[in-house]
Amino acid sequence: MIRKQRPTKHDIAMLMDEVGKLYVANQKWKDEIISHFDVVAENMHHDLLGAHKDKIGVLSDRSDKHEKRIAKLEQHTELIAA
């Protein structure tokens, strides 16, 4: 039977140091992910605002075209909308 040695205070200190390094690396990785997520969310927000403005512009243009067509139809049929 092989007898295992108990860890020394130095062994435990080395282990704790390594765990600390892993914790710091994990924290940096988490911060990078959060930062990247914030950038992606900001870009999506601006893209959606632009798309919304474009949609409003298209609807406004269509509304103007419809108004012109209705006015032409009213003139042609000699009807006036109330």
KEKOLMI-33250 format. One record per atom (N, C-alpha, C): x, y, z; residue in three letters; residue number from 0. Coordinates in nm, 4 decimals, decimal comma, m for minus. Layout:
// KEKOLMI-33250
R         x         y         z  rest   nr
R         X         Y         Z   ALA  NUM
...
***
This chain:
// KEKOLMI-33250
R         x         y         z  rest   nr
R    0,0833   m0,1160    0,0000   MET    0
R    0,0000    0,0000    0,0000   MET    0
R    0,0897    0,1248    0,0000   MET    0
R    0,0581    0,2188   m0,0891   ILE    1
R    0,1356    0,3425   m0,0984   ILE    1
R    0,0747    0,4451   m0,0036   ILE    1
R    0,1598    0,5036    0,0733   ARG    2
R    0,1128    0,6042    0,1682   ARG    2
R    0,1238    0,7416    0,1033   ARG    2
R    0,0137    0,8172    0,1030   LYS    3
R    0,0127    0,9507    0,0435   LYS    3
R    0,0534    1,0526    0,1488   LYS    3
R    0,1235    1,1535    0,1023   GLN    4
R    0,1638    1,2601    0,1936   GLN    4
R    0,0533    1,3634    0,2058   GLN    4
R    0,0443    1,4200    0,3211   ARG    5
R   m0,0523    1,5278    0,3415   ARG    5
R    0,0018    1,6545    0,2760   ARG    5
R   m0,0892    1,7386    0,2262   PRO    6
R   m0,0409    1,8634    0,1655   PRO    6
R    0,0172    1,9562    0,2728   PRO    6
R    0,1213    2,0233    0,2321   THR    7
R    0,1837    2,1190    0,3233   THR    7
R    0,1154    2,2541    0,3099   THR    7
R    0,1507    2,3445    0,4001   LYS    8
R    0,0958    2,4805    0,3920   LYS    8
R    0,1374    2,5457    0,2606   LYS    8
R    0,2572    2,5140    0,2173   HIS    9
R    0,3057    2,5680    0,0894   HIS    9
R    0,2213    2,5144   m0,0271   HIS    9
R    0,1886    2,3860   m0,0246   ASP   10
R    0,1039    2,3261   m0,1288   ASP   10
R   m0,0332    2,3936   m0,1325   ASP   10
R   m0,0892    2,4144   m0,0155   ILE   11
R   m0,2214    2,4777   m0,0079   ILE   11
R   m0,2136    2,6222   m0,0563   ILE   11
R   m0,1063    2,6926   m0,0197   ALA   12
R   m0,0892    2,8309   m0,0644   ALA   12
R   m0,0770    2,8370   m0,2164   ALA   12
R   m0,0018    2,7427   m0,2764   MET   13
R    0,0113    2,7382   m0,4226   MET   13
R   m0,1236    2,7114   m0,4879   MET   13
R   m0,1987    2,6192   m0,4306   LEU   14
R   m0,3308    2,5871   m0,4843   LEU   14
R   m0,4233    2,7086   m0,4773   LEU   14
R   m0,4219    2,7779   m0,3648   MET   15
R   m0,5064    2,8966   m0,3489   MET   15
R   m0,4653    3,0063   m0,4472   MET   15
R   m0,3345    3,0185   m0,4713   ASP   16
R   m0,2856    3,1169   m0,5676   ASP   16
R   m0,3370    3,0842   m0,7076   ASP   16
R   m0,3312    2,9578   m0,7451   GLU   17
R   m0,3803    2,9158   m0,8772   GLU   17
R   m0,5312    2,9378   m0,8895   GLU   17
R   m0,6047    2,9068   m0,7849   VAL   18
R   m0,7496    2,9299   m0,7858   VAL   18
R   m0,7773    3,0794   m0,8006   VAL   18
R   m0,6983    3,1614   m0,7319   GLY   19
R   m0,7136    3,3066   m0,7435   GLY   19
R   m0,6893    3,3550   m0,8849   GLY   19
R   m0,5859    3,2992   m0,9510   LYS   20
R   m0,5569    3,3366   m1,0899   LYS   20
R   m0,6728    3,2977   m1,1814   LYS   20
R   m0,7278    3,1791   m1,1589   LEU   21
R   m0,8419    3,1352   m1,2397   LEU   21
R   m0,9627    3,2262   m1,2178   LEU   21
R   m0,9830    3,2685   m1,0943   TYR   22
R   m1,0949    3,3581   m1,0642   TYR   22
R   m1,0781    3,4905   m1,1378   TYR   22
R   m0,9562    3,5463   m1,1347   VAL   23
R   m0,9293    3,6733   m1,2036   VAL   23
R   m0,9508    3,6570   m1,3538   VAL   23
R   m0,9001    3,5480   m1,4117   ALA   24
R   m0,9175    3,5240   m1,5554   ALA   24
R   m1,0651    3,5087   m1,5898   ALA   24
R   m1,1394    3,4393   m1,5058   ASN   25
R   m1,2823    3,4203   m1,5288   ASN   25
R   m1,3560    3,5538   m1,5210   ASN   25
R   m1,3172    3,6379   m1,4279   GLN   26
R   m1,3798    3,7694   m1,4133   GLN   26
R   m1,3530    3,8556   m1,5371   GLN   26
R   m1,2288    3,8534   m1,5881   LYS   27
R   m1,1954    3,9289   m1,7100   LYS   27
R   m1,2785    3,8788   m1,8278   LYS   27
R   m1,2905    3,7469   m1,8398   TRP   28
R   m1,3674    3,6877   m1,9488   TRP   28
R   m1,5135    3,7311   m1,9396   TRP   28
R   m1,5682    3,7291   m1,8181   LYS   29
R   m1,7069    3,7713   m1,7974   LYS   29
R   m1,7244    3,9180   m1,8368   LYS   29
R   m1,6305    4,0030   m1,7961   ASP   30
R   m1,6389    4,1452   m1,8297   ASP   30
R   m1,6326    4,1673   m1,9806   ASP   30
R   m1,5485    4,0892   m2,0509   GLU   31
R   m1,5401    4,0992   m2,1967   GLU   31
R   m1,6726    4,0594   m2,2612   GLU   31
R   m1,7332    3,9533   m2,2121   ILE   32
R   m1,8613    3,9080   m2,2676   ILE   32
R   m1,9690    4,0130   m2,2451   ILE   32
R   m1,9737    4,0699   m2,1258   ILE   33
R   m2,0735    4,1730   m2,0960   ILE   33
R   m2,0518    4,2942   m2,1851   ILE   33
R   m1,9259    4,3343   m2,2026   SER   34
R   m1,8951    4,4491   m2,2882   SER   34
R   m1,9385    4,4220   m2,4319   SER   34
R   m1,9075    4,3025   m2,4821   HIS   35
R   m1,9469    4,2665   m2,6188   HIS   35
R   m2,0992    4,2651   m2,6321   HIS   35
R   m2,1671    4,2108   m2,5341   PHE   36
R   m2,3130    4,2076   m2,5366   PHE   36
R   m2,3697    4,3491   m2,5402   PHE   36
R   m2,3118    4,4399   m2,4604   ASP   37
R   m2,3583    4,5786   m2,4591   ASP   37
R   m2,3423    4,6441   m2,5961   ASP   37
R   m2,2300    4,6164   m2,6624   VAL   38
R   m2,2061    4,6725   m2,7956   VAL   38
R   m2,3086    4,6177   m2,8949   VAL   38
R   m2,3317    4,4878   m2,8908   VAL   39
R   m2,4289    4,4261   m2,9820   VAL   39
R   m2,5689    4,4826   m2,9568   VAL   39
R   m2,6062    4,4947   m2,8305   ALA   40
R   m2,7385    4,5485   m2,7972   ALA   40
R   m2,7515    4,6928   m2,8439   ALA   40
R   m2,6471    4,7721   m2,8278   GLU   41
R   m2,6494    4,9125   m2,8719   GLU   41
R   m2,6656    4,9205   m3,0235   GLU   41
R   m2,5911    4,8364   m3,0963   ASN   42
R   m2,6026    4,8347   m3,2425   ASN   42
R   m2,7424    4,7938   m3,2860   ASN   42
R   m2,7987    4,6928   m3,2212   MET   43
R   m2,9344    4,6500   m3,2559   MET   43
R   m3,0340    4,7623   m3,2288   MET   43
R   m3,0153    4,8326   m3,1189   HIS   44
R   m3,1056    4,9423   m3,0833   HIS   44
R   m3,1029    5,0493   m3,1926   HIS   44
R   m2,9819    5,0873   m3,2354   HIS   45
R   m2,9711    5,1898   m3,3394   HIS   45
R   m3,0257    5,1397   m3,4731   HIS   45
R   m3,0005    5,0132   m3,5055   ASP   46
R   m3,0529    4,9564   m3,6296   ASP   46
R   m3,2057    4,9568   m3,6292   ASP   46
R   m3,2644    4,9198   m3,5165   LEU   47
R   m3,4104    4,9166   m3,5079   LEU   47
R   m3,4695    5,0566   m3,5141   LEU   47
R   m3,4016    5,1542   m3,4529   LEU   48
R   m3,4497    5,2924   m3,4628   LEU   48
R   m3,4480    5,3386   m3,6079   LEU   48
R   m3,3400    5,3054   m3,6791   GLY   49
R   m3,3309    5,3422   m3,8200   GLY   49
R   m3,4388    5,2748   m3,9026   GLY   49
R   m3,4626    5,1475   m3,8760   ALA   50
R   m3,5669    5,0746   m3,9494   ALA   50
R   m3,7036    5,1341   m3,9202   ALA   50
R   m3,7258    5,1733   m3,7958   HIS   51
R   m3,8542    5,2338   m3,7586   HIS   51
R   m3,8738    5,3667   m3,8318   HIS   51
R   m3,7685    5,4479   m3,8379   LYS   52
R   m3,7774    5,5756   m3,9098   LYS   52
R   m3,8031    5,5518   m4,0582   LYS   52
R   m3,7345    5,4508   m4,1155   ASP   53
R   m3,7563    5,4177   m4,2562   ASP   53
R   m3,9007    5,3765   m4,2796   ASP   53
R   m3,9558    5,2960   m4,1895   LYS   54
R   m4,0936    5,2496   m4,2040   LYS   54
R   m4,1898    5,3675   m4,1979   LYS   54
R   m4,1657    5,4590   m4,1055   ILE   55
R   m4,2520    5,5771   m4,0950   ILE   55
R   m4,2441    5,6586   m4,2231   ILE   55
R   m4,1228    5,6720   m4,2785   GLY   56
R   m4,1063    5,7458   m4,4034   GLY   56
R   m4,1817    5,6804   m4,5178   GLY   56
R   m4,1733    5,5489   m4,5276   VAL   57
R   m4,2437    5,4758   m4,6340   VAL   57
R   m4,3943    5,4922   m4,6179   VAL   57
R   m4,4434    5,4784   m4,4960   LEU   58
R   m4,5871    5,4930   m4,4724   LEU   58
R   m4,6336    5,6348   m4,5031   LEU   58
R   m4,5517    5,7330   m4,4709   SER   59
R   m4,5859    5,8722   m4,4996   SER   59
R   m4,5929    5,8951   m4,6505   SER   59
R   m4,4942    5,8397   m4,7230   ASP   60
R   m4,4943    5,8525   m4,8690   ASP   60
R   m4,6177    5,7857   m4,9288   ASP   60
R   m4,6517    5,6671   m4,8801   ARG   61
R   m4,7692    5,5961   m4,9313   ARG   61
R   m4,8957    5,6751   m4,9019   ARG   61
R   m4,9010    5,7349   m4,7836   SER   62
R   m5,0178    5,8142   m4,7461   SER   62
R   m5,0330    5,9328   m4,8404   SER   62
R   m4,9216    6,0007   m4,8703   ASP   63
R   m4,9266    6,1142   m4,9637   ASP   63
R   m4,9735    6,0693   m5,1017   ASP   63
R   m4,9227    5,9554   m5,1482   LYS   64
R   m4,9634    5,9043   m5,2794   LYS   64
R   m5,1125    5,8707   m5,2802   LYS   64
R   m5,1604    5,8110   m5,1717   HIS   65
R   m5,3027    5,7779   m5,1635   HIS   65
R   m5,3883    5,9051   m5,1642   HIS   65
R   m5,3433    6,0060   m5,0927   GLU   66
R   m5,4174    6,1330   m5,0904   GLU   66
R   m5,4273    6,1917   m5,2308   GLU   66
R   m5,3193    6,1877   m5,3065   LYS   67
R   m5,3197    6,2404   m5,4435   LYS   67
R   m5,4139    6,1589   m5,5319   LYS   67
R   m5,4096    6,0274   m5,5173   ARG   68
R   m5,4967    5,9421   m5,5980   ARG   68
R   m5,6434    5,9664   m5,5642   ARG   68
R   m5,6718    5,9809   m5,4358   ILE   69
R   m5,8103    6,0071   m5,3941   ILE   69
R   m5,8569    6,1412   m5,4487   ILE   69
R   m5,7697    6,2415   m5,4426   ALA   70
R   m5,8065    6,3739   m5,4950   ALA   70
R   m5,8347    6,3652   m5,6447   ALA   70
R   m5,7524    6,2911   m5,7197   LYS   71
R   m5,7755    6,2752   m5,8639   LYS   71
R   m5,9089    6,2051   m5,8900   LYS   71
R   m5,9362    6,0993   m5,8118   LEU   72
R   m6,0629    6,0279   m5,8289   LEU   72
R   m6,1818    6,1187   m5,7977   LEU   72
R   m6,1686    6,1994   m5,6938   GLU   73
R   m6,2771    6,2921   m5,6585   GLU   73
R   m6,2996    6,3932   m5,7696   GLU   73
R   m6,1904    6,4441   m5,8275   GLN   74
R   m6,2055    6,5401   m5,9377   GLN   74
R   m6,2679    6,4718   m6,0586   GLN   74
R   m6,2233    6,3518   m6,0872   HIS   75
R   m6,2727    6,2794   m6,2031   HIS   75
R   m6,4213    6,2458   m6,1879   HIS   75
R   m6,4621    6,2068   m6,0699   THR   76
R   m6,6022    6,1700   m6,0481   THR   76
R   m6,6861    6,2884   m6,0015   THR   76
R   m6,6197    6,4034   m5,9896   GLU   77
R   m6,6850    6,5264   m5,9434   GLU   77
R   m6,7486    6,5074   m5,8059   GLU   77
R   m6,6822    6,4305   m5,7235   LEU   78
R   m6,7246    6,4115   m5,5852   LEU   78
R   m6,6244    6,4820   m5,4948   LEU   78
R   m6,6742    6,5275   m5,3828   ILE   79
R   m6,5862    6,5909   m5,2851   ILE   79
R   m6,6037    6,5156   m5,1542   ILE   79
R   m6,4923    6,4716   m5,0984   ALA   80
R   m6,4997    6,3994   m4,9715   ALA   80
R   m6,5279    6,4971   m4,8592   ALA   80
R   m6,6107    6,4526   m4,7650   ALA   81
R   m6,6461    6,5400   m4,6532   ALA   81
R   m6,5367    6,5426   m4,5514   ALA   81
***
